[in-house]
Amino acid sequence: MTRYSSRKRQKLSEEESKIMYVIAGLGNPDKKYEKTRHNVGFDVIDAMAQKYNVELTEKKHRAICGSGYIAGQKVLLVKPQTYMNLSGESIRAIMDFYKLDPEQELLVVYDDISLEPGRIRVRAKGSAGGHNGIKNIIAHTGTQAFARIKVGVGEKPAGWDLADYVLGHFSKEERAKVEEAFADAIQAAEMILMDDLAGAMNQFNGKK
């Protein structure tokens, strides 16, 4: 029994050590937040998992995770369950566990109110820009220099409370545009995994 357990632990350790890249989508875990503007990061991860047959069934490091291969890289798809504003706690724990460098091996997908629905923007680094999830990741990883894909959710209407807006749902027309952008986000992620972040920025940042 002991020998079997030892071999099992060794196998798990070997599998874990092969993770080469973490792709994290940001959102809030409760069912009431599903398909809200603030949860498009989760939605992209779900779409990516479906395309690449990755099972998001592992619960560890305060996240729901699944590992698989994308563009020849062994990746871990991650949906932090800490709630948006504490996303960095989960992501830091994952990066430390797999001994990965956030500046080289982390991609974060999240919502952006400065982009209209249907558009994405790829960045190699940058400030939080008022996004509390990104602010927390920067605080916990100690760097702003990690790749990110921003998914447009539309500008807050005048007079609206920002929290109410990002935690609200899209109109039917907006949702259709946003879901079209998921394919662009996945393609951009594939390019980043193939070490072509500059190409992803050129292809998608000016796309209407």
MARVEX-142772 format. One record per residue: residue number from 1; x, y, z of N, C-alpha, C in turn. Coordinates in Angstrom, 3 decimals. Each point is the difference from the previous one (the first is absolute). Layout:
BEGIN
<NUM,<X,Y,Z>,<X,Y,Z>,<X,Y,Z>> ...
This chain:
BEGIN
<1,<0.841,-1.207,0.000>,<-0.841,1.207,0.000>,<0.875,1.256,0.000>> <2,<1.056,-0.043,0.796>,<0.884,1.159,0.080>,<0.730,0.227,-1.315>> <3,<0.474,-1.125,-0.618>,<0.720,0.128,-1.266>,<-0.897,0.581,-1.085>> <4,<-1.270,-0.432,-0.038>,<-0.950,0.513,-0.983>,<-0.226,1.491,0.194>> <5,<-0.181,0.389,1.246>,<-0.227,1.417,0.288>,<1.193,0.838,-0.418>> <6,<1.208,-0.543,0.239>,<1.217,0.716,-0.375>,<0.083,0.180,-1.501>> <7,<-0.287,-1.065,-0.762>,<0.026,0.092,-1.465>,<-1.048,0.975,-0.501>> <8,<-1.160,-0.025,0.625>,<-1.080,0.914,-0.406>,<0.416,1.440,0.229>> <9,<0.619,0.250,1.159>,<0.455,1.369,0.279>,<1.058,0.425,-1.010>> <10,<0.902,-0.921,-0.353>,<1.047,0.323,-0.969>,<-0.602,0.324,-1.350>> <11,<-1.009,-0.784,-0.413>,<-0.653,0.246,-1.288>,<-0.667,1.363,-0.010>> <12,<-0.709,0.329,1.105>,<-0.648,1.303,0.082>,<1.026,1.115,-0.064>> <13,<1.108,-0.179,0.701>,<1.044,1.017,0.001>,<0.566,0.209,-1.394>> <14,<0.203,-1.091,-0.735>,<0.522,0.101,-1.362>,<-0.984,0.726,-0.905>> <15,<-1.284,-0.315,0.149>,<-1.011,0.653,-0.827>,<-0.052,1.488,0.301>> <16,<0.037,0.342,1.296>,<-0.078,1.399,0.399>,<1.197,0.795,-0.507>> <17,<1.157,-0.638,-0.037>,<1.206,0.716,-0.400>,<0.018,0.342,-1.482>> <18,<-0.882,-0.617,-0.769>,<-0.001,0.218,-1.437>,<-0.808,1.239,-0.416>> <19,<-0.770,0.573,0.920>,<-0.768,1.191,-0.337>,<0.970,1.096,-0.458>> <20,<-0.256,0.550,-1.184>,<0.902,0.992,-0.571>,<-0.595,1.402,-0.024>> <21,<-1.329,0.107,0.132>,<-0.631,1.301,-0.144>,<-1.327,-0.012,0.752>> <22,<-0.321,1.102,0.634>,<-1.281,0.161,0.683>,<-0.824,1.045,-0.745>> <23,<-1.223,-0.363,-0.358>,<-0.946,0.950,-0.591>,<-1.149,0.148,0.990>> <24,<-0.144,1.185,0.562>,<-1.006,0.252,1.024>,<-1.047,0.976,-0.514>> <25,<-1.245,-0.370,0.124>,<-1.108,0.897,-0.312>,<-0.618,0.497,1.289>> <26,<-0.310,1.283,0.069>,<-0.502,0.585,1.239>,<-1.519,0.070,0.017>> <27,<-0.541,-0.117,1.225>,<-1.447,0.072,0.166>,<-0.375,-0.233,1.443>> <28,<-1.292,-0.116,0.249>,<-0.524,-0.303,1.327>,<-0.697,-1.354,-0.027>> <29,<0.144,-0.804,1.066>,<-0.435,-1.392,-0.061>,<-1.484,-0.273,0.158>> <30,<-0.769,0.844,0.643>,<-1.403,-0.323,0.247>,<-0.819,-0.062,-1.285>> <31,<-1.021,-0.836,0.005>,<-0.839,-0.204,-1.182>,<-0.649,1.298,-0.474>> <32,<-0.296,0.891,0.955>,<-0.670,1.252,-0.372>,<0.885,0.895,-0.874>> <33,<1.303,-0.272,-0.020>,<0.913,0.812,-0.802>,<0.263,-0.584,-1.387>> <34,<-0.549,-1.171,-0.293>,<0.246,-0.631,-1.296>,<-0.456,0.898,-1.144>> <35,<0.857,0.109,-1.018>,<-0.279,0.764,-1.221>,<-0.159,1.505,0.246>> <36,<0.492,0.484,1.135>,<0.028,1.451,0.211>,<1.238,0.583,-0.690>> <37,<0.042,1.318,-0.090>,<1.135,0.651,-0.655>,<1.314,-0.332,0.704>> <38,<-0.045,-0.054,1.311>,<1.220,-0.221,0.781>,<0.508,-1.446,-0.123>> <39,<-0.791,-0.890,-0.582>,<0.364,-1.417,-0.056>,<0.430,-0.471,-1.382>> <40,<0.291,0.911,-0.918>,<0.388,-0.452,-1.339>,<1.327,-0.759,0.019>> <41,<0.840,0.263,1.005>,<1.236,-0.774,0.122>,<-0.304,-1.480,0.230>> <42,<-0.949,-0.279,0.889>,<-0.457,-1.377,0.215>,<-0.550,-0.588,-1.299>> <43,<-0.775,0.808,-0.728>,<-0.643,-0.482,-1.230>,<1.033,-0.400,-1.044>> <44,<1.074,0.781,-0.113>,<1.051,-0.337,-0.968>,<0.684,-1.308,0.396>> <45,<0.265,-0.176,1.283>,<0.609,-1.249,0.466>,<-0.917,-1.181,-0.309>> <46,<-1.294,0.157,0.217>,<-0.948,-1.074,-0.310>,<0.019,-0.334,-1.494>> <47,<0.025,1.042,-0.841>,<0.034,-0.209,-1.445>,<1.302,-0.683,-0.422>> <48,<1.095,0.396,0.614>,<1.300,-0.597,-0.301>,<0.029,-1.473,0.434>> <49,<-0.558,-0.264,1.167>,<-0.052,-1.378,0.498>,<-0.835,-0.882,-0.918>> <50,<-1.095,0.549,-0.503>,<-0.855,-0.766,-0.913>,<0.727,-0.291,-1.308>> <51,<0.691,0.989,-0.537>,<0.703,-0.185,-1.271>,<1.101,-1.041,0.111>> <52,<0.691,-0.021,1.125>,<1.159,-0.884,0.147>,<-0.263,-1.212,0.899>> <53,<-1.280,-0.240,0.286>,<-0.387,-1.172,0.801>,<0.736,-0.072,1.341>> <54,<0.068,1.140,0.648>,<0.601,0.075,1.332>,<-1.122,-0.056,1.032>> <55,<0.103,-0.919,0.941>,<-0.999,-0.125,1.051>,<0.351,0.924,1.163>> <56,<-0.878,0.942,0.263>,<0.209,0.926,1.117>,<-0.630,-0.609,1.254>> <57,<0.680,-0.966,0.572>,<-0.560,-0.762,1.123>,<0.877,0.040,1.248>> <58,<1.238,0.443,-0.132>,<0.893,0.029,1.159>,<-0.288,1.229,0.856>> <59,<-0.054,-0.204,1.297>,<-0.188,1.110,0.930>,<1.229,0.079,0.891>> <60,<0.836,0.988,-0.250>,<1.214,0.175,0.786>,<0.445,1.446,-0.074>> <61,<0.762,0.399,0.988>,<0.531,1.368,0.059>,<-1.121,1.037,-0.104>> <62,<-1.148,-0.315,0.586>,<-1.167,0.900,-0.001>,<-0.422,0.344,-1.438>> <63,<0.034,-1.015,-0.847>,<-0.369,0.184,-1.411>,<-0.566,-1.299,-0.557>> <64,<-0.734,0.125,-1.093>,<-0.393,-1.149,-0.806>,<0.966,-0.052,-1.170>> <65,<0.621,-1.152,-0.217>,<1.072,-0.118,-0.979>,<-0.194,-1.221,-0.897>> <66,<0.702,0.031,-1.104>,<0.069,-1.152,-0.886>,<1.240,0.116,-0.858>> <67,<0.704,-1.108,-0.217>,<1.226,0.037,-0.801>,<-0.204,-0.686,-1.338>> <68,<0.726,0.472,-0.993>,<-0.080,-0.559,-1.346>,<1.061,0.624,-0.872>> <69,<-0.096,-0.263,-1.289>,<0.996,0.516,-0.941>,<-0.643,0.989,-0.967>> <70,<0.633,1.153,-0.140>,<-0.421,1.016,-0.954>,<1.256,0.500,-0.704>> <71,<-0.021,-0.008,-1.318>,<1.147,0.461,-0.796>,<1.295,-0.690,0.429>> <72,<-0.096,-1.275,0.344>,<1.175,-0.780,0.360>,<0.511,0.210,1.412>> <73,<-0.662,0.847,0.767>,<0.418,0.291,1.372>,<-0.937,-0.693,0.978>> <74,<0.546,-0.552,1.077>,<-0.836,-0.507,1.088>,<-0.437,1.196,0.841>> <75,<-1.301,0.249,0.026>,<-0.514,1.181,0.685>,<-0.938,-0.400,1.126>> <76,<-0.139,0.903,0.938>,<-0.995,-0.125,1.048>,<-1.002,1.128,-0.183>> <77,<-1.250,-0.353,-0.269>,<-1.067,1.000,-0.086>,<-0.550,0.209,1.403>> <78,<-0.177,1.256,0.376>,<-0.308,0.330,1.392>,<-1.159,0.985,0.097>> <79,<-0.932,-0.288,0.914>,<-1.071,0.925,0.357>,<0.065,0.205,1.516>> <80,<0.672,1.074,0.455>,<0.100,0.235,1.443>,<-1.383,0.086,0.647>> <81,<-0.127,-0.588,1.183>,<-1.277,-0.001,0.720>,<0.034,0.914,1.219>> <82,<0.897,0.947,-0.013>,<0.208,0.904,1.139>,<-0.904,1.234,-0.049>> <83,<-0.794,0.122,-1.041>,<-0.680,1.227,-0.392>,<1.022,0.934,-0.643>> <84,<-0.497,0.797,-0.898>,<0.833,0.796,-0.889>,<1.107,0.763,0.718>> <85,<-0.359,0.706,1.079>,<0.948,0.928,0.607>,<1.165,-0.667,0.720>> <86,<-0.051,-1.331,0.161>,<1.079,-0.746,0.645>,<0.618,-1.023,-0.958>> <87,<-0.140,0.229,-1.287>,<0.491,-0.947,-1.006>,<1.484,-0.299,0.160>> <88,<0.769,0.981,0.433>,<1.441,-0.168,0.125>,<0.401,-1.047,1.021>> <89,<-0.820,-0.218,1.027>,<0.332,-0.995,1.015>,<0.076,-1.393,-0.625>> <90,<-0.992,-0.328,-0.815>,<-0.035,-1.300,-0.653>,<1.110,-0.131,-1.046>> <91,<0.152,1.020,-0.824>,<0.989,-0.068,-1.086>,<1.416,-0.066,0.561>> <92,<0.306,0.737,1.048>,<1.330,-0.071,0.604>,<0.279,-1.406,0.537>> <93,<-0.999,-0.606,0.648>,<0.176,-1.353,0.536>,<0.282,-0.998,-1.123>> <94,<-0.682,0.152,-1.127>,<0.197,-0.905,-1.137>,<1.387,0.198,-0.609>> <95,<0.399,1.240,-0.217>,<1.311,0.269,-0.592>,<1.120,-0.518,0.899>> <96,<-0.165,0.156,1.317>,<1.012,-0.497,0.934>,<0.054,-1.527,-0.006>> <97,<-1.166,-0.640,-0.023>,<-0.052,-1.463,0.054>,<0.694,-0.630,-1.202>> <98,<-0.241,0.571,-1.189>,<0.597,-0.554,-1.219>,<1.358,0.623,-0.326>> <99,<0.444,0.922,0.865>,<1.298,0.660,-0.185>,<0.083,0.686,-1.367>> <100,<-1.028,0.770,-0.310>,<-0.073,0.714,-1.273>,<0.225,1.493,0.217>> <101,<0.484,0.653,-1.037>,<0.285,1.431,0.033>,<-1.179,0.753,-0.618>> <102,<-0.693,0.828,0.774>,<-1.150,0.723,-0.561>,<0.350,0.881,-1.193>> <103,<1.238,0.451,-0.087>,<0.387,0.860,-1.112>,<0.211,-0.784,-1.289>> <104,<0.122,-1.314,0.106>,<0.257,-0.830,-1.183>,<-1.061,-1.068,-0.234>> <105,<-0.733,-0.379,1.046>,<-0.840,-1.199,-0.087>,<-1.408,0.201,0.551>> <106,<-0.483,1.223,-0.049>,<-1.349,0.316,0.474>,<-0.720,0.860,-1.028>> <107,<-1.244,-0.358,-0.281>,<-0.887,0.797,-0.853>,<-1.315,0.173,0.745>> <108,<-0.467,1.232,0.120>,<-1.233,0.295,0.722>,<-1.031,0.574,-0.965>> <109,<-1.219,-0.515,0.074>,<-1.093,0.443,-0.868>,<-1.071,0.649,0.878>> <110,<-0.430,1.200,-0.377>,<-0.962,0.697,0.854>,<-0.770,1.056,-0.795>> <111,<-1.001,0.578,0.642>,<-0.904,0.975,-0.619>,<0.616,1.388,-0.030>> <112,<-0.414,0.782,-1.016>,<0.492,1.377,-0.130>,<-1.144,0.889,-0.449>> <113,<-0.338,0.981,0.844>,<-1.118,0.888,-0.338>,<0.388,1.062,-1.017>> <114,<1.281,0.139,-0.308>,<0.418,1.006,-0.984>,<-0.095,-0.530,-1.432>> <115,<-0.307,-1.278,-0.144>,<-0.152,-0.614,-1.325>,<-1.455,-0.347,-0.241>> <116,<-0.452,0.216,-1.224>,<-1.385,-0.355,-0.317>,<-0.144,-1.516,-0.103>> <117,<-1.201,-0.518,0.251>,<-0.219,-1.441,-0.109>,<0.384,-0.518,-1.388>> <118,<0.706,-1.106,-0.035>,<0.450,-0.583,-1.265>,<1.467,0.241,-0.288>> <119,<0.635,0.889,0.763>,<1.418,0.296,-0.209>,<0.851,-0.577,1.129>> <120,<1.241,-0.299,-0.335>,<0.967,-0.391,1.024>,<1.249,0.861,-0.152>> <121,<0.803,0.023,1.035>,<1.284,0.694,-0.064>,<1.044,-0.857,0.718>> <122,<1.140,-0.175,-0.642>,<1.079,-0.820,0.542>,<1.101,0.924,0.510>> <123,<0.496,-0.293,1.194>,<1.073,0.808,0.583>,<1.072,-0.915,0.602>> <124,<1.247,0.438,-0.077>,<1.104,-0.747,0.600>,<0.184,0.356,1.472>> <125,<-0.481,1.185,0.376>,<0.143,0.481,1.374>,<-0.867,1.231,0.153>> <126,<-0.026,0.551,1.209>,<-0.752,1.229,0.207>,<-0.528,0.112,1.412>> <127,<-0.541,1.165,0.304>,<-0.581,0.247,1.316>,<-1.355,-0.686,0.097>> <128,<-0.601,0.096,1.175>,<-1.316,-0.608,0.213>,<-1.098,0.744,-0.748>> <129,<0.220,1.286,-0.268>,<-1.000,0.770,-0.714>,<-1.340,0.049,0.700>> <130,<0.009,-0.056,1.331>,<-1.249,0.072,0.757>,<-0.682,-1.346,0.198>> <131,<0.579,-1.075,-0.543>,<-0.607,-1.331,0.137>,<0.528,-0.651,1.285>> <132,<-0.892,-0.248,0.956>,<0.439,-0.484,1.308>,<0.599,-1.404,-0.036>> <133,<-0.474,-0.837,-0.918>,<0.577,-1.335,-0.119>,<1.447,0.066,-0.434>> <134,<0.284,0.820,-1.000>,<1.374,0.167,-0.476>,<0.862,0.676,1.063>> <135,<-0.577,0.970,0.703>,<0.739,0.673,1.078>,<0.467,-1.015,1.039>> <136,<-0.857,-0.941,0.339>,<0.353,-0.999,1.003>,<1.047,-0.982,-0.518>> <137,<-0.071,-0.345,-1.291>,<1.013,-0.874,-0.584>,<1.367,0.683,0.008>> <138,<0.022,1.271,-0.366>,<1.256,0.757,0.033>,<0.566,0.035,1.415>> <139,<-0.873,0.211,0.983>,<0.445,0.075,1.393>,<0.605,-1.327,0.460>> <140,<-0.601,-1.109,-0.399>,<0.453,-1.307,0.496>,<1.152,-0.587,-0.811>> <141,<0.079,0.320,-1.275>,<1.124,-0.511,-0.802>,<1.188,0.938,0.026>> <142,<-0.237,1.262,0.362>,<1.080,0.969,0.079>,<0.454,0.525,-1.350>> <143,<-0.840,-0.168,-1.036>,<0.387,0.482,-1.326>,<-1.231,0.405,-0.815>> <144,<0.202,0.961,-0.886>,<-1.019,0.392,-0.974>,<0.268,-0.633,-1.359>> <145,<1.135,-0.695,-0.114>,<0.465,-0.470,-1.310>,<-0.453,-1.421,-0.294>> <146,<-1.318,-0.213,0.023>,<-0.549,-1.285,-0.429>,<-0.984,0.255,-1.136>> <147,<-0.095,-0.974,-0.902>,<-0.870,0.148,-1.170>,<-1.458,-0.005,0.419>> <148,<-0.791,0.754,-0.748>,<-1.435,0.007,0.294>,<-0.800,0.207,-1.280>> <149,<-1.211,-0.539,0.010>,<-0.968,0.214,-1.079>,<-1.227,0.642,0.625>> <150,<-0.299,1.200,-0.459>,<-1.172,0.717,0.491>,<-1.166,-0.231,-0.962>> <151,<-1.147,-0.319,0.547>,<-1.193,-0.250,-0.804>,<-0.986,1.141,0.235>> <152,<-0.383,0.681,-1.061>,<-0.865,1.163,0.125>,<-1.400,-0.332,0.488>> <153,<-0.478,0.787,0.963>,<-1.373,-0.177,0.506>,<-0.811,1.283,-0.150>> <154,<0.616,1.050,-0.541>,<-0.729,1.244,-0.220>,<0.150,0.995,1.131>> <155,<-0.085,1.265,-0.353>,<0.175,1.077,0.976>,<-1.221,0.147,0.894>> <156,<0.240,0.310,1.247>,<-1.077,0.235,0.967>,<-0.834,1.209,-0.414>> <157,<-1.319,-0.144,-0.078>,<-0.843,1.160,-0.327>,<0.085,1.071,1.075>> <158,<-0.173,1.233,-0.397>,<0.043,1.123,0.942>,<-1.047,-0.203,1.099>> <159,<0.440,0.257,1.228>,<-0.916,-0.098,1.125>,<-0.075,-1.380,0.633>> <160,<0.582,-1.001,-0.645>,<-0.027,-1.356,0.551>,<1.105,-0.169,1.035>> <161,<-0.260,-0.818,1.005>,<1.039,-0.423,0.926>,<0.860,-1.054,-0.690>> <162,<1.325,0.120,0.108>,<0.897,-0.903,-0.712>,<-0.204,-1.449,0.428>> <163,<-0.120,-0.237,1.301>,<-0.185,-1.370,0.490>,<-1.282,-0.607,-0.555>> <164,<-1.069,0.778,0.007>,<-1.272,-0.496,-0.543>,<0.141,-0.334,-1.480>> <165,<0.767,0.815,-0.707>,<0.145,-0.213,-1.446>,<0.778,-1.277,-0.293>> <166,<1.182,-0.166,0.615>,<0.821,-1.165,-0.339>,<-0.599,-1.294,0.539>> <167,<-0.821,0.096,1.033>,<-0.650,-1.198,0.527>,<-1.354,-0.259,-0.653>> <168,<-0.319,0.831,-0.994>,<-1.246,-0.181,-0.732>,<0.198,-0.873,-1.235>> <169,<-1.115,-0.337,-0.636>,<0.020,-0.861,-1.172>,<-0.063,0.806,-1.295>> <170,<0.509,-0.600,-1.060>,<-0.038,0.612,-1.318>,<-1.409,-0.046,-0.577>> <171,<-0.258,0.914,-0.936>,<-1.191,-0.156,-0.825>,<0.233,-1.180,-0.937>> <172,<-1.028,-0.481,-0.644>,<0.126,-1.141,-0.918>,<0.978,0.324,-1.124>> <173,<-0.072,1.223,-0.534>,<0.878,0.411,-1.094>,<1.457,0.102,0.469>> <174,<0.200,0.577,1.186>,<1.353,0.119,0.540>,<0.609,-1.376,0.256>> <175,<-0.806,-0.900,0.558>,<0.504,-1.329,0.320>,<0.473,-0.729,-1.255>> <176,<-0.735,0.162,-1.085>,<0.390,-0.637,-1.262>,<1.359,0.514,-0.471>> <177,<0.208,1.308,0.112>,<1.288,0.588,-0.406>,<1.131,-0.484,0.909>> <178,<-0.273,-0.051,1.295>,<1.020,-0.424,0.954>,<0.405,-1.452,-0.258>> <179,<-0.965,-0.844,-0.287>,<0.317,-1.405,-0.245>,<0.814,-0.161,-1.287>> <180,<-0.212,0.872,-0.967>,<0.844,-0.026,-1.203>,<1.456,0.340,0.358>> <181,<0.170,0.868,0.984>,<1.346,0.401,0.409>,<0.740,-1.123,0.717>> <182,<-0.729,-0.974,0.539>,<0.660,-1.116,0.687>,<0.924,-0.745,-0.958>> <183,<-0.439,-0.170,-1.239>,<0.837,-0.696,-0.995>,<1.286,0.776,-0.256>> <184,<-0.106,1.337,-0.063>,<1.204,0.824,-0.164>,<0.922,-0.136,1.214>> <185,<-0.592,-0.017,1.184>,<0.804,-0.124,1.219>,<0.746,-1.330,0.023>> <186,<-0.668,-1.060,-0.425>,<0.645,-1.317,-0.029>,<1.124,-0.016,-1.026>> <187,<-0.244,0.595,-1.166>,<1.045,0.043,-1.020>,<1.196,0.819,0.477>> <188,<-0.283,1.111,0.677>,<1.083,0.823,0.545>,<0.799,-0.784,1.030>> <189,<-0.685,-0.759,0.846>,<0.686,-0.817,0.998>,<0.894,-1.040,-0.668>> <190,<-0.491,-0.605,-1.067>,<0.802,-0.979,-0.737>,<1.277,0.642,-0.532>> <191,<-0.123,1.207,-0.539>,<1.166,0.692,-0.527>,<0.993,0.330,1.107>> <192,<-0.506,0.400,1.160>,<0.876,0.304,1.127>,<0.745,-1.254,0.443>> <193,<-0.682,-1.127,0.016>,<0.639,-1.260,0.383>,<1.073,-0.407,-1.006>> <194,<-0.150,0.436,-1.242>,<1.008,-0.288,-1.030>,<1.060,1.095,-0.067>> <195,<0.059,0.799,1.069>,<1.010,1.055,0.138>,<-0.152,1.090,-1.060>> <196,<-1.247,0.316,-0.312>,<-0.257,1.056,-0.983>,<-0.960,1.029,0.588>> <197,<0.349,0.515,1.168>,<-0.845,0.999,0.640>,<-0.088,1.262,-0.855>> <198,<1.125,0.391,-0.601>,<-0.005,1.190,-0.865>,<-0.943,-0.200,-1.176>> <199,<-0.010,-1.196,-0.566>,<-0.910,-0.300,-1.104>,<-1.447,0.067,0.434>> <200,<-0.291,-0.477,1.211>,<-1.367,0.056,0.518>,<-0.452,1.443,0.186>> <201,<0.907,0.844,0.500>,<-0.337,1.414,0.168>,<-0.266,0.653,-1.350>> <202,<0.843,-0.284,-0.979>,<-0.176,0.579,-1.334>,<-1.301,-0.446,-0.645>> <203,<-0.360,-1.267,0.203>,<-1.175,-0.549,-0.667>,<-1.310,0.461,0.632>> <204,<-0.030,0.115,1.326>,<-1.285,0.209,0.656>,<-0.219,1.408,0.585>> <205,<1.071,0.728,0.310>,<-0.218,1.269,0.688>,<-0.619,1.072,-0.889>> <206,<0.178,-0.117,-1.304>,<-0.605,0.976,-0.898>,<-1.253,-0.511,-0.686>> <207,<-0.379,-1.237,0.334>,<-1.141,-0.629,-0.678>,<-1.304,0.588,0.481>> <208,<-0.870,0.326,-0.925>,<-1.317,0.552,0.330>,<-1.047,-1.099,0.038>> 
